[in-house]
């Protein structure tokens, strides 16, 4: 759903001042998620999405804690007894395994006593590689300073007019990610040097420290693919590899998985196979306050809509949920975008 629709829904009045209003819509759990929190502009995310600063993040948490009870992922999935049955449970998570999760987020969560789950991209741990979209953001930082000749060379590779370079770079897909490296070579830019001087991801040491503090981890895919572009067999193999790798490296007794980007376009049969084959114990999409078809599969709420605090984001989510319930369908929809699955 577009940010425009989300903004409109957030401006509409909605009864979200008390936990009981959430329960009246049948909402018995909420899964908000973020990527990072930072008081600085991060070049690798700057052109992709907005980040909350620490003050904004703490304000979000204070609002959420006023209406929900924060619970650990494993305890929620096991049906553990909650301290405050009057409040629906809140299961907080963070995607991409960014270094700010250790530097900025963990101290705030520990201070407030909030458990959380962090979803990692296996290949990026210890800054061994970088998400292709982060690379695009870094190239867009360079774009204004490039000469017309340099832009024209890249435009030829990307097969677009110079005037559309920004849009074309932002539109590059997971299957076109090698083009991003070619552009960097033409502009003599090193992503490896950026990672060395500006670590983007959690290290093994960070993860071990966070585990000692009681935080849980899951996988977000090996290298943050858009799974709707891949054949079903490749999706299953990829996710199996990623969950088994995390279990081996960190001794995890569970297998949590969140779809990068979205689960839109992934066949229901593929998700069914993930559970049937024991590849995952719990799975997550990012479609907001919607139900899904499996007992351990949940849709999460993105919390980084530009210019909106948690109160407005949840008001918009709740308004859309109420409308969907009125028309009789609040289930997540995954239209099959894949051919040959």
C-alpha positions as CSV (number, residue, x, y, z in Angstrom):
1,X,0.0,0.0,0.0
2,X,1.4,3.4,-1.0
3,X,2.7,5.9,1.6
4,X,0.0,8.3,0.3
5,X,-2.8,6.0,1.4
6,X,-1.1,5.4,4.7
7,X,-0.8,9.1,5.3
8,X,-4.5,9.7,4.5
9,X,-5.6,6.9,6.8
10,X,-3.4,8.2,9.6
11,X,-5.1,11.6,9.4
12,X,-8.6,10.1,9.9
13,X,-9.9,10.0,13.4
14,X,-9.5,6.6,15.1
15,X,-10.2,5.2,18.6
16,X,-6.7,4.3,19.7
17,X,-6.4,5.9,23.1
18,X,-7.0,2.7,25.1
19,X,-6.0,-0.9,24.6
20,X,-9.6,-1.9,24.6
21,X,-10.1,-0.2,21.3
22,X,-7.5,-2.4,19.7
23,X,-9.3,-5.5,21.1
24,X,-12.6,-4.3,19.7
25,X,-11.2,-4.9,16.2
26,X,-10.1,-8.4,17.2
27,X,-6.5,-7.3,17.4
28,X,-4.9,-9.6,20.0
29,X,-1.2,-9.0,19.1
30,X,0.9,-6.4,17.3
31,X,4.3,-6.9,15.6
32,X,5.9,-3.4,15.0
33,X,9.3,-3.4,13.3
34,X,12.1,-0.9,12.5
35,X,15.5,-1.1,10.7
36,X,17.7,1.3,12.7
37,X,17.7,4.3,14.9
38,X,20.3,7.0,14.5
39,X,20.9,10.7,15.3
40,X,23.0,11.0,12.2
41,X,22.1,10.7,8.5
42,X,23.4,7.4,7.2
43,X,24.4,7.7,3.6
44,X,23.6,4.0,2.9
45,X,19.9,4.5,4.0
46,X,19.5,8.2,3.2
47,X,17.8,7.7,-0.2
48,X,15.7,4.7,0.8
49,X,13.7,5.4,4.0
50,X,13.5,7.6,7.0
51,X,15.1,6.6,10.3
52,X,13.9,7.6,13.8
53,X,16.3,9.4,16.0
54,X,16.8,8.2,19.5
55,X,14.3,10.7,21.0
56,X,11.6,9.8,18.4
57,X,12.2,6.1,19.0
58,X,11.9,6.4,22.8
59,X,8.7,8.4,22.3
60,X,7.4,5.6,20.0
61,X,8.2,3.0,22.6
62,X,6.6,5.0,25.5
63,X,3.4,5.3,23.4
64,X,3.4,1.6,22.6
65,X,4.1,0.6,26.2
66,X,1.1,2.6,27.2
67,X,-1.3,0.4,25.2
68,X,0.6,-2.9,24.8
69,X,2.7,-5.3,26.8
70,X,6.1,-6.0,25.3
71,X,6.8,-9.7,25.2
72,X,9.6,-11.9,23.9
73,X,9.1,-13.6,20.6
74,X,9.7,-17.1,22.0
75,X,7.4,-16.5,25.0
76,X,4.6,-15.3,22.8
77,X,4.9,-18.2,20.4
78,X,4.9,-20.6,23.3
79,X,1.7,-19.1,24.7
80,X,3.4,-17.8,27.9
81,X,1.4,-16.1,30.6
82,X,1.5,-12.3,30.3
83,X,1.9,-9.9,33.2
84,X,-0.9,-7.6,32.1
85,X,-3.8,-9.5,30.4
86,X,-5.6,-6.2,29.9
87,X,-3.0,-5.2,27.3
88,X,-2.5,-7.0,24.0
89,X,1.0,-8.3,23.5
90,X,3.6,-6.4,21.5
91,X,6.4,-8.3,19.8
92,X,9.1,-5.9,18.6
93,X,11.6,-6.7,15.8
94,X,14.3,-5.1,13.7
95,X,15.4,-6.0,10.2
96,X,18.7,-6.1,8.4
97,X,21.0,-6.5,11.4
98,X,22.4,-3.0,11.3
99,X,25.1,-1.9,13.7
100,X,22.8,0.7,15.3
101,X,20.9,-2.2,16.8
102,X,23.8,-2.7,19.2
103,X,25.0,0.9,19.5
104,X,21.7,2.8,19.7
105,X,18.8,0.4,20.1
106,X,20.0,-2.1,22.6
107,X,20.7,0.4,25.4
108,X,17.3,1.9,25.0
109,X,15.6,-1.5,25.1
110,X,17.5,-2.6,28.1
111,X,16.7,0.7,29.9
112,X,13.0,0.2,29.3
113,X,13.0,-3.6,29.8
114,X,11.7,-4.4,26.2
115,X,12.6,-7.7,24.6
116,X,13.1,-7.8,20.8
117,X,14.1,-10.0,17.9
118,X,16.7,-9.0,15.3
119,X,16.5,-10.4,11.8
120,X,19.9,-10.8,10.1
121,X,21.1,-11.2,6.6
122,X,23.7,-14.0,6.9
123,X,26.0,-12.8,4.2
124,X,26.3,-9.3,5.7
125,X,27.3,-10.3,9.3
126,X,30.7,-8.8,10.1
127,X,30.4,-6.4,7.1
128,X,31.4,-9.1,4.7
129,X,29.1,-7.7,2.0
130,X,26.3,-5.1,1.6
131,X,22.6,-5.0,0.6
132,X,22.3,-4.0,-3.0
133,X,19.9,-1.2,-2.2
134,X,22.3,0.4,0.3
135,X,24.8,0.4,-2.5
136,X,22.3,2.3,-4.6
137,X,21.9,4.9,-1.9
138,X,25.7,5.4,-1.8
139,X,25.8,5.9,-5.6
140,X,23.0,8.4,-5.4
141,X,25.1,10.4,-2.9
142,X,27.8,10.6,-5.6
143,X,25.4,11.5,-8.4
144,X,25.4,15.3,-8.0
145,X,29.1,15.6,-8.2
146,X,29.5,13.5,-11.3
147,X,30.3,15.1,-14.7
148,X,28.0,14.8,-17.6
149,X,30.4,12.4,-19.3
150,X,30.4,10.2,-16.2
151,X,26.7,10.2,-16.0
152,X,26.4,9.4,-19.7
153,X,28.6,6.3,-19.4
154,X,26.4,5.0,-16.6
155,X,23.2,5.9,-18.5
156,X,24.4,3.7,-21.4
157,X,25.0,0.7,-19.1
158,X,21.6,1.2,-17.4
159,X,19.9,1.9,-20.8
160,X,18.2,5.1,-19.7
161,X,18.4,8.8,-20.3
162,X,20.8,10.8,-18.1
163,X,17.7,12.7,-16.7
164,X,16.3,9.4,-15.4
165,X,19.5,8.0,-13.8
166,X,18.3,8.5,-10.2
167,X,15.0,6.7,-10.9
168,X,16.7,3.9,-12.8
169,X,19.2,3.3,-10.0
170,X,16.4,3.2,-7.4
171,X,14.4,0.8,-9.6
172,X,17.2,-1.7,-10.0
173,X,16.0,-5.1,-8.8
174,X,17.7,-7.9,-6.9
175,X,18.3,-9.7,-10.2
176,X,20.0,-6.6,-11.6
177,X,22.4,-6.1,-8.7
178,X,25.5,-6.7,-10.7
179,X,24.8,-3.5,-12.6
180,X,25.2,-1.6,-9.4
181,X,28.8,-2.9,-9.0
182,X,29.5,-2.0,-12.6
183,X,28.4,1.6,-12.0
184,X,30.6,1.7,-8.9
185,X,33.6,0.5,-11.0
186,X,33.0,3.2,-13.6
187,X,32.9,5.8,-10.8
188,X,36.0,4.3,-9.0
189,X,33.9,3.8,-5.9
190,X,34.6,1.0,-3.4
191,X,31.8,-0.4,-1.3
192,X,34.4,-2.4,0.6
193,X,36.2,0.8,1.6
194,X,32.9,2.3,2.8
195,X,32.2,-0.8,4.9
196,X,35.7,-0.7,6.3
197,X,35.5,2.9,7.4
198,X,31.8,3.0,8.2
199,X,30.6,-0.4,9.5
200,X,27.0,-1.0,8.5
201,X,26.3,-4.3,10.1
202,X,26.5,-6.2,13.4
203,X,29.6,-8.2,14.1
204,X,29.8,-11.6,15.6
205,X,30.9,-10.0,18.8
206,X,27.9,-7.7,18.8
207,X,25.5,-10.6,18.2
208,X,27.0,-12.6,21.0
209,X,26.7,-9.7,23.4
210,X,23.1,-9.1,22.4
211,X,22.3,-12.8,22.9
212,X,23.8,-12.6,26.4
213,X,21.4,-9.8,27.2
214,X,18.5,-12.0,26.2
215,X,17.7,-10.8,22.7
216,X,16.6,-13.2,20.0
217,X,17.6,-13.5,16.4
218,X,16.1,-14.7,13.1
219,X,17.1,-14.7,9.5
220,X,16.1,-12.1,6.9
221,X,17.5,-14.1,4.0
222,X,21.1,-14.6,3.1
223,X,21.5,-11.4,1.1
224,X,18.1,-9.6,1.3
225,X,16.5,-10.9,-1.9
226,X,13.1,-10.1,-3.2
227,X,11.7,-13.6,-3.0
228,X,8.9,-13.0,-5.4
229,X,11.4,-12.9,-8.2
230,X,12.8,-16.4,-7.5
231,X,11.4,-19.8,-8.3
232,X,9.7,-21.6,-5.4
233,X,12.4,-24.3,-5.1
234,X,15.1,-21.6,-4.9
235,X,13.1,-19.8,-2.2
236,X,12.9,-22.9,-0.1
237,X,16.6,-23.7,-0.5
238,X,17.6,-20.2,0.2
239,X,15.6,-19.9,3.4
240,X,16.7,-23.4,4.6
241,X,20.3,-22.4,4.1
242,X,19.9,-19.2,6.0
243,X,18.0,-20.7,9.0
244,X,20.5,-23.6,9.3
245,X,23.4,-21.3,9.1
246,X,22.2,-19.2,12.0
247,X,21.5,-22.2,14.0
248,X,25.0,-23.5,13.4
249,X,26.8,-20.2,14.0
250,X,24.9,-19.1,17.1
251,X,23.4,-22.3,18.6
252,X,19.8,-21.2,18.1
253,X,17.1,-23.6,19.1
254,X,14.5,-21.9,17.0
255,X,14.1,-20.9,13.3
256,X,12.5,-17.4,12.8
257,X,12.3,-15.9,9.4
258,X,11.0,-12.5,8.1
259,X,10.6,-11.9,4.4
260,X,12.9,-9.1,3.1
261,X,10.9,-6.3,1.4
262,X,7.5,-8.1,1.5
263,X,6.0,-11.5,1.1
264,X,3.8,-10.1,-1.7
265,X,4.1,-12.3,-4.8
266,X,5.3,-15.4,-2.8
267,X,2.9,-18.3,-3.3
268,X,1.0,-19.5,-0.3
269,X,2.1,-23.0,-1.3
270,X,5.7,-21.9,-0.8
271,X,5.0,-20.6,2.8
272,X,3.1,-23.9,3.5
273,X,6.2,-25.8,2.5
274,X,8.4,-23.8,4.8
275,X,6.3,-25.0,7.7
276,X,5.7,-28.5,6.4
277,X,9.4,-29.2,5.9
278,X,10.4,-27.7,9.2
279,X,12.5,-25.0,7.5
280,X,11.0,-22.3,9.8
281,X,9.2,-22.3,13.2
282,X,7.7,-18.9,12.7
283,X,7.5,-16.5,9.7
284,X,6.7,-12.9,9.2
285,X,5.5,-10.5,6.4
286,X,5.1,-6.7,6.5
287,X,1.5,-6.1,5.5
288,X,0.4,-4.3,8.7
289,X,-2.6,-5.3,10.9
290,X,-3.8,-8.2,8.8
291,X,-4.4,-11.9,9.6
292,X,-2.8,-14.8,7.8
293,X,-3.4,-18.4,7.2
294,X,-0.9,-20.2,9.5
295,X,-0.8,-20.3,13.3
296,X,2.9,-19.2,13.4
297,X,2.9,-16.7,10.5
298,X,2.3,-13.0,11.3
299,X,2.2,-9.7,9.4
300,X,4.2,-6.9,11.0
301,X,3.7,-3.1,11.0
302,X,6.4,-0.9,9.4
303,X,7.2,1.9,11.8
304,X,9.4,4.2,9.6
305,X,6.8,6.1,7.6
306,X,8.4,9.5,7.1
307,X,7.2,12.2,9.4
308,X,4.9,10.0,11.5
309,X,5.2,8.9,15.1
310,X,3.9,5.6,16.4
311,X,0.5,7.0,17.4
312,X,-0.3,8.2,13.8
313,X,1.1,5.1,12.2
314,X,-1.1,2.8,14.3
315,X,-4.1,5.0,13.9
316,X,-3.7,4.6,10.1
317,X,-3.2,0.9,10.4
318,X,-6.2,0.5,12.6
319,X,-8.5,2.6,10.3
320,X,-7.5,0.5,7.3
321,X,-8.1,-2.7,9.4
322,X,-11.6,-1.5,10.4
323,X,-12.4,-0.8,6.7
324,X,-11.2,-4.3,5.7
325,X,-13.2,-5.9,8.5
326,X,-16.3,-4.0,7.3
327,X,-16.0,-5.5,3.8
328,X,-15.2,-8.9,5.3
329,X,-11.6,-9.5,4.4
330,X,-8.7,-8.7,6.6
331,X,-6.4,-11.5,5.3
332,X,-3.1,-10.7,3.7
333,X,-3.1,-11.2,-0.1
334,X,-0.2,-12.6,-2.0
335,X,-0.9,-12.4,-5.7
336,X,1.3,-14.7,-7.6
337,X,3.8,-12.6,-9.5
338,X,6.0,-15.6,-10.3
339,X,6.0,-17.7,-13.4
340,X,7.3,-21.2,-13.5
341,X,6.9,-21.8,-9.7
